[in-house]
């Protein structure tokens, strides 16, 4: 359970995605809103039940979440290849005195989710049901479909009543009626962070750590970043830990997939642990790198906001109160990162305040206080543009351009000791062509 993938001797035979595409039956793929509105109440209920049975059957047989966009193996490979060479130099921008990092709507790297069907089953602590949990609850599903589909409360179907509804329906059900799918960081943003930070180190061997590996949302961007001209000749060791035992083997699967189809010469090597982040000091591989780490990057659980799995080491299960979580999980995790980093090492920590009913948790201030008490310098704060709110007409570009509508989450830049000298941008432009890839 505690071993890294480097300790596994047996070569994995199948590293392809868990799911790719499914065949949607004609009764579902062709039905229009006019067809729905012509149904009486009993017919509509029968349609909802039939939809539910089909969705559950696809997950049971093929691990295919009905809410996942169909994506063939060829499309996944094509997207990853485009992402691998993607210029991300436009990610940072300034708004007033804020150094902001934007995401994009590109889906080049969205194939990551095809290894993680469980991402559609994550519930939150305060009423936010995962899309697949909504499917399981027949009564709630029927009520939701009646509201958002039959009555068109979000005004998305009546505008095109003769257009098939399937794609719009699954999108609406995944964001409306108290339903929410967890997601990744913007992969463009993470790739930029890696390039921007790691290019400043002269060492030929670099070490990156993510204490909350999640759904490989920090690993795949590192694969792509390593293709950048400033990093392609480095040896990069990536260490990640996450206690979700259901997805542990997927990291190796994606790693092998990337080396086979995207970059056979990839210079990243991975160690993935099931060990809790606050207990990583017990791992020999991790402990042997004390004082050598170059960069850590993560977004830990926001206490008990999202429940990623039912493993006993999930922090919301292991620590029953916020104070215990702060002392047991957050402090332990930050301390291990500090000990692992070398002088000048950087820890990018994305956190946000949250609440449960009347209780509010000041995770941002508490994280900074803990980090400073351990020895970190808070050298900067980057502001990450958030995803637009479902049901609004505001796009991401409007969010970035408007102070009133903008919603950010901070990424604290925490430094151990003195940062490496940042290479002058003009020199980068001359020798590396800015963000030129190999």
C-alpha positions as CSV (number, residue, x, y, z in Angstrom):
1,X,0.0,0.0,0.0
2,X,2.9,2.3,0.8
3,X,5.0,1.4,-2.2
4,X,5.7,3.7,-5.1
5,X,5.3,2.6,-8.7
6,X,9.0,2.2,-9.0
7,X,8.7,-0.7,-6.7
8,X,6.2,-2.5,-8.9
9,X,8.0,-5.1,-11.0
10,X,5.1,-6.3,-13.0
11,X,4.5,-4.4,-16.3
12,X,1.0,-3.2,-16.7
13,X,-0.7,-4.7,-19.8
14,X,-3.4,-2.2,-20.3
15,X,-2.9,1.5,-19.8
16,X,-5.7,2.7,-22.1
17,X,-8.5,4.9,-20.7
18,X,-11.1,3.4,-18.4
19,X,-13.8,4.6,-20.9
20,X,-13.9,6.2,-24.3
21,X,-17.1,6.4,-26.2
22,X,-20.5,4.7,-26.0
23,X,-23.3,4.3,-28.4
24,X,-26.3,6.4,-27.5
25,X,-29.6,4.7,-28.5
26,X,-31.8,6.5,-31.0
27,X,-34.6,7.1,-28.5
28,X,-32.2,9.3,-26.5
29,X,-29.9,10.8,-29.0
30,X,-32.6,11.9,-31.4
31,X,-35.3,13.1,-29.0
32,X,-36.2,16.9,-29.2
33,X,-37.8,19.3,-26.8
34,X,-40.9,19.3,-28.9
35,X,-41.0,15.5,-28.4
36,X,-40.7,16.0,-24.7
37,X,-43.4,18.6,-24.5
38,X,-45.8,16.3,-26.4
39,X,-45.6,13.7,-23.6
40,X,-48.2,13.4,-20.8
41,X,-47.0,13.2,-17.3
42,X,-46.8,9.4,-17.2
43,X,-44.9,9.2,-20.5
44,X,-42.4,11.8,-19.2
45,X,-41.9,9.8,-16.0
46,X,-41.3,6.7,-18.0
47,X,-38.8,8.6,-20.2
48,X,-36.9,9.7,-17.1
49,X,-36.8,6.2,-15.7
50,X,-35.6,4.8,-19.0
51,X,-32.9,7.4,-19.1
52,X,-31.8,6.6,-15.5
53,X,-31.6,2.8,-16.2
54,X,-29.5,3.4,-19.3
55,X,-27.1,5.7,-17.5
56,X,-26.6,3.4,-14.5
57,X,-26.2,0.4,-16.8
58,X,-23.4,2.2,-18.8
59,X,-21.5,2.9,-15.6
60,X,-22.0,-0.6,-14.2
61,X,-20.9,-2.3,-17.4
62,X,-18.3,0.1,-18.9
63,X,-17.5,2.6,-16.1
64,X,-18.9,5.2,-18.5
65,X,-20.4,8.3,-16.7
66,X,-23.3,9.5,-18.8
67,X,-22.2,13.0,-18.2
68,X,-18.8,12.5,-19.8
69,X,-18.4,14.0,-23.3
70,X,-17.9,11.2,-25.8
71,X,-14.2,11.1,-26.6
72,X,-12.5,8.4,-28.7
73,X,-9.0,7.1,-28.2
74,X,-7.9,9.0,-31.3
75,X,-9.3,12.2,-29.9
76,X,-7.7,11.8,-26.6
77,X,-4.3,11.2,-28.2
78,X,-4.8,14.1,-30.6
79,X,-5.8,16.4,-27.7
80,X,-2.8,15.4,-25.5
81,X,-0.4,16.0,-28.5
82,X,-1.8,19.5,-29.0
83,X,-1.5,20.2,-25.3
84,X,2.0,18.9,-25.2
85,X,3.2,21.6,-27.6
86,X,0.7,24.3,-26.5
87,X,2.1,27.8,-25.9
88,X,0.9,28.9,-22.5
89,X,2.8,32.2,-22.4
90,X,-0.5,34.1,-22.3
91,X,-1.7,32.6,-19.0
92,X,-0.4,35.4,-16.7
93,X,-1.8,38.9,-16.9
94,X,-2.2,41.9,-14.5
95,X,-5.4,43.4,-13.3
96,X,-4.7,46.5,-11.3
97,X,-2.3,45.3,-8.7
98,X,-3.2,41.6,-9.0
99,X,-0.9,39.1,-10.8
100,X,-3.6,36.8,-12.3
101,X,-3.5,33.4,-13.9
102,X,-6.3,32.6,-16.4
103,X,-7.6,29.3,-17.5
104,X,-9.0,28.5,-20.9
105,X,-11.9,26.7,-22.4
106,X,-9.6,24.5,-24.5
107,X,-10.3,20.8,-24.0
108,X,-7.0,19.4,-25.3
109,X,-6.2,17.8,-21.9
110,X,-9.8,16.9,-20.9
111,X,-9.0,13.3,-21.8
112,X,-7.5,13.0,-18.3
113,X,-11.0,12.4,-17.0
114,X,-11.3,9.3,-19.1
115,X,-9.1,7.5,-16.5
116,X,-11.2,8.8,-13.6
117,X,-15.0,8.0,-13.9
118,X,-15.1,8.5,-10.1
119,X,-14.8,12.2,-10.6
120,X,-18.5,12.2,-11.4
121,X,-19.4,10.6,-8.1
122,X,-17.9,13.1,-5.6
123,X,-20.5,14.6,-3.3
124,X,-20.0,17.7,-1.2
125,X,-20.8,18.3,2.5
126,X,-23.6,20.8,1.9
127,X,-26.2,19.5,-0.4
128,X,-24.1,19.5,-3.7
129,X,-24.9,16.2,-5.2
130,X,-22.6,14.6,-7.7
131,X,-24.1,14.0,-11.2
132,X,-24.0,10.2,-10.8
133,X,-25.5,10.4,-7.3
134,X,-28.4,12.3,-8.9
135,X,-28.9,9.5,-11.4
136,X,-29.0,7.0,-8.6
137,X,-31.8,8.9,-6.8
138,X,-34.9,8.2,-9.0
139,X,-37.3,10.6,-7.3
140,X,-34.8,13.5,-7.3
141,X,-33.8,12.8,-10.9
142,X,-37.4,12.9,-12.1
143,X,-38.1,16.1,-10.2
144,X,-34.9,17.6,-11.6
145,X,-35.6,16.6,-15.2
146,X,-39.2,17.9,-14.9
147,X,-37.8,21.3,-13.8
148,X,-34.8,21.8,-16.1
149,X,-36.1,19.8,-19.1
150,X,-39.9,19.7,-19.3
151,X,-40.4,23.2,-17.7
152,X,-37.1,24.5,-19.1
153,X,-36.5,26.7,-16.1
154,X,-33.0,27.7,-17.4
155,X,-34.3,28.6,-20.8
156,X,-32.0,26.4,-22.8
157,X,-34.3,24.1,-24.7
158,X,-37.2,26.3,-26.0
159,X,-34.9,28.3,-28.2
160,X,-34.2,25.3,-30.3
161,X,-37.2,23.0,-29.8
162,X,-36.5,20.8,-32.8
163,X,-32.8,20.2,-31.9
164,X,-31.9,17.0,-30.1
165,X,-31.6,17.6,-26.4
166,X,-29.1,15.0,-25.2
167,X,-26.0,17.1,-25.1
168,X,-27.8,20.0,-23.5
169,X,-29.6,17.8,-21.0
170,X,-26.5,16.1,-19.6
171,X,-24.8,19.5,-19.3
172,X,-27.7,21.1,-17.5
173,X,-28.1,18.1,-15.1
174,X,-24.4,18.3,-14.2
175,X,-24.6,21.9,-13.1
176,X,-28.1,22.6,-12.0
177,X,-30.6,21.6,-9.2
178,X,-27.8,21.3,-6.6
179,X,-25.6,19.2,-8.7
180,X,-21.9,19.8,-9.2
181,X,-19.0,17.9,-10.7
182,X,-15.6,18.5,-9.2
183,X,-12.9,19.4,-11.7
184,X,-9.2,20.1,-12.3
185,X,-7.1,23.2,-12.3
186,X,-6.8,24.8,-15.6
187,X,-4.1,22.6,-17.2
188,X,-2.7,25.6,-19.1
189,X,-2.2,27.4,-15.8
190,X,-0.4,24.5,-14.2
191,X,1.8,23.9,-17.2
192,X,2.8,27.6,-17.1
193,X,3.6,27.4,-13.4
194,X,6.0,24.5,-13.9
195,X,7.8,26.1,-16.8
196,X,8.0,29.5,-15.1
197,X,9.4,28.0,-11.9
198,X,11.5,25.1,-13.0
199,X,13.4,26.9,-15.8
200,X,15.2,29.0,-13.1
201,X,17.1,26.0,-11.7
202,X,20.4,25.1,-13.2
203,X,20.3,21.5,-11.8
204,X,20.1,18.7,-14.2
205,X,17.9,16.8,-11.8
206,X,14.7,18.4,-10.6
207,X,12.1,17.3,-8.0
208,X,8.4,18.1,-7.9
209,X,5.9,17.1,-5.3
210,X,2.1,17.2,-5.0
211,X,0.9,16.2,-1.6
212,X,-2.7,16.0,-2.8
213,X,-2.5,14.4,-6.2
214,X,-6.2,14.2,-6.9
215,X,-7.1,13.2,-10.4
216,X,-3.6,13.6,-12.0
217,X,-4.4,17.2,-12.7
218,X,-0.9,18.3,-11.7
219,X,0.9,15.3,-13.2
220,X,-0.2,15.5,-16.8
221,X,0.7,19.3,-17.0
222,X,4.2,18.4,-15.8
223,X,4.5,15.8,-18.7
224,X,3.7,18.6,-21.1
225,X,5.9,21.2,-19.4
226,X,8.9,18.8,-19.6
227,X,8.7,19.1,-23.4
228,X,9.6,22.8,-23.2
229,X,13.0,23.7,-24.5
230,X,14.2,25.0,-21.1
231,X,13.3,21.6,-19.4
232,X,13.6,18.9,-22.0
233,X,17.2,18.0,-21.1
234,X,16.4,17.7,-17.4
235,X,15.6,14.6,-15.4
236,X,12.4,15.4,-13.4
237,X,11.1,13.3,-10.6
238,X,7.5,13.7,-9.7
239,X,6.2,12.5,-6.4
240,X,2.5,12.5,-5.5
241,X,0.4,11.2,-2.8
242,X,-3.4,10.7,-2.5
243,X,-5.3,8.4,-0.2
244,X,-8.0,7.6,-2.8
245,X,-7.2,3.9,-3.3
246,X,-9.8,3.5,-6.2
247,X,-7.6,5.6,-8.5
248,X,-4.1,4.7,-7.4
249,X,-3.2,2.7,-10.4
250,X,-4.4,5.3,-12.9
251,X,-1.3,7.4,-12.5
252,X,0.9,4.6,-13.9
253,X,-1.7,4.0,-16.6
254,X,-1.6,7.7,-17.8
255,X,2.2,7.7,-17.5
256,X,2.6,4.7,-19.7
257,X,0.0,6.1,-22.1
258,X,1.8,9.4,-22.5
259,X,5.2,7.7,-23.1
260,X,3.6,5.4,-25.7
261,X,1.5,7.9,-27.7
262,X,2.7,11.4,-26.8
263,X,6.4,11.6,-25.9
264,X,8.4,8.4,-25.9
265,X,11.5,10.4,-24.7
266,X,9.7,11.9,-21.8
267,X,12.1,12.8,-19.0
268,X,9.6,12.7,-16.1
269,X,9.7,9.8,-13.6
270,X,6.9,9.2,-11.1
271,X,6.4,7.9,-7.6
272,X,2.8,7.7,-6.5
273,X,1.9,6.9,-2.9
274,X,-1.3,6.1,-1.0
275,X,0.3,7.5,2.2
276,X,-1.5,10.5,3.8
277,X,0.3,13.7,3.1
278,X,0.8,14.4,6.8
279,X,2.6,11.1,7.1
280,X,4.9,11.2,4.1
281,X,7.9,11.7,6.4
282,X,7.5,7.9,7.1
283,X,8.3,7.1,3.4
284,X,12.0,6.4,2.8
285,X,11.9,7.6,-0.8
286,X,10.4,10.9,0.3
287,X,12.7,11.3,3.3
288,X,15.8,10.6,1.3
289,X,15.0,13.7,-0.8
290,X,14.8,16.1,2.2
291,X,16.5,19.4,1.2
292,X,16.5,18.6,-2.5
293,X,13.0,19.5,-3.6
294,X,12.6,22.3,-6.1
295,X,8.9,22.8,-6.3
296,X,5.7,21.7,-4.7
297,X,2.2,22.5,-5.9
298,X,-1.2,21.4,-4.6
299,X,-4.7,22.3,-3.6
300,X,-5.6,20.3,-0.5
301,X,-9.2,19.4,0.5
302,X,-11.0,22.5,1.8
303,X,-11.6,20.6,5.1
304,X,-14.8,18.7,4.5
305,X,-16.2,20.5,1.5
306,X,-15.8,17.6,-1.0
307,X,-15.8,13.9,-0.2
308,X,-13.5,12.3,-2.7
309,X,-13.8,8.8,-1.4
310,X,-14.6,6.8,1.7
311,X,-11.0,5.7,2.4
312,X,-10.3,5.9,6.1
313,X,-7.4,8.2,5.6
314,X,-9.4,10.9,3.8
315,X,-8.9,13.9,5.9
316,X,-12.6,14.7,6.4
317,X,-13.0,11.2,7.9
318,X,-9.7,11.1,9.8
319,X,-10.1,14.5,11.5
320,X,-13.6,15.0,12.9
321,X,-13.4,18.8,13.6
322,X,-11.8,21.8,11.8
323,X,-9.3,22.3,14.6
324,X,-8.2,18.7,14.5
325,X,-7.9,19.0,10.7
326,X,-5.7,22.1,11.0
327,X,-3.4,20.4,13.5
328,X,-3.4,16.9,12.1
329,X,-3.7,17.3,8.3
330,X,-2.8,20.8,7.2
331,X,0.1,21.5,9.6
332,X,1.6,18.0,8.9
333,X,1.2,18.4,5.2
334,X,2.9,21.8,5.1
335,X,5.6,20.7,7.4
336,X,6.5,17.8,5.2
337,X,6.6,20.0,2.2
338,X,9.0,22.4,4.0
339,X,11.3,19.7,5.1
340,X,11.4,18.2,1.6
341,X,12.2,21.4,-0.3
342,X,15.7,22.6,-0.7
343,X,16.9,26.2,-0.1
344,X,15.1,28.4,-2.6
345,X,12.4,25.8,-3.1
346,X,8.9,27.0,-3.9
347,X,5.5,25.8,-2.7
348,X,2.5,26.9,-4.6
349,X,-0.6,26.4,-2.3
350,X,-4.1,27.0,-3.6
351,X,-6.6,27.2,-0.8
352,X,-9.9,29.0,-0.2
353,X,-12.2,29.7,2.7
354,X,-15.3,27.6,3.0
355,X,-18.3,27.1,5.2
356,X,-20.8,24.5,6.4
357,X,-24.0,26.0,7.5
358,X,-23.3,28.8,10.0
359,X,-19.7,27.6,10.4
360,X,-17.0,29.4,8.4
361,X,-13.5,28.1,8.0
362,X,-10.7,30.6,7.4
363,X,-8.5,28.2,5.5
364,X,-6.6,31.0,3.7
365,X,-5.5,32.9,6.8
366,X,-4.9,29.6,8.7
367,X,-2.7,28.2,5.9
368,X,-0.6,31.3,5.8
369,X,-0.2,31.4,9.5
370,X,0.9,27.8,9.7
371,X,3.3,28.1,6.8
372,X,5.0,31.2,8.3
373,X,5.3,29.5,11.7
374,X,7.0,26.5,10.1
375,X,9.5,28.8,8.3
376,X,8.1,29.6,4.9
377,X,8.3,33.1,3.4
378,X,5.1,34.3,1.8
379,X,6.8,35.8,-1.3
380,X,3.8,36.4,-3.5
381,X,0.1,35.7,-4.2
382,X,-1.2,34.7,-7.6
383,X,-4.9,35.1,-8.4
384,X,-6.5,32.3,-10.3
385,X,-9.6,33.1,-12.3
386,X,-12.5,30.9,-11.4
387,X,-14.9,29.0,-13.6
388,X,-18.0,30.9,-14.5
389,X,-21.2,30.3,-12.5
390,X,-23.7,28.0,-14.1
391,X,-26.8,29.7,-15.5
392,X,-25.1,33.1,-16.2
393,X,-24.3,34.5,-19.6
394,X,-20.9,35.7,-18.5
395,X,-18.0,34.1,-20.3
396,X,-14.4,33.7,-18.9
397,X,-13.1,36.7,-20.9
398,X,-15.7,38.9,-19.4
399,X,-14.7,37.6,-16.0
400,X,-11.1,38.5,-16.6
401,X,-11.9,42.0,-17.8
402,X,-14.4,43.0,-15.2
403,X,-13.5,43.8,-11.6
404,X,-17.1,43.5,-10.5
405,X,-17.7,40.1,-11.9
406,X,-14.3,38.6,-11.3
407,X,-14.0,35.8,-8.9
408,X,-10.5,34.6,-7.8
409,X,-8.9,32.0,-5.7
410,X,-5.5,32.7,-4.3
411,X,-2.4,30.7,-5.0
412,X,0.1,31.5,-2.3
413,X,3.7,31.4,-3.3
414,X,5.7,30.1,-0.3
415,X,9.4,30.1,-0.4
416,X,12.0,28.2,1.7
417,X,15.0,30.4,2.1
418,X,16.2,32.4,-1.0
419,X,14.6,31.8,-4.4
420,X,16.9,31.0,-7.3
421,X,17.7,34.0,-9.5
422,X,14.9,34.4,-12.1
423,X,16.3,34.3,-15.6
424,X,15.7,37.6,-17.4
425,X,12.8,37.5,-19.7
426,X,14.8,39.2,-22.5
427,X,17.3,36.4,-22.3
428,X,14.5,33.8,-22.5
429,X,13.1,35.5,-25.6
430,X,16.5,35.5,-27.3
431,X,17.6,32.0,-26.5
432,X,14.4,30.1,-26.0
433,X,12.0,32.2,-28.1
434,X,9.8,33.0,-25.1
435,X,7.6,29.9,-24.8
436,X,9.1,27.9,-27.6
437,X,8.7,24.1,-27.4
438,X,11.1,21.4,-28.6
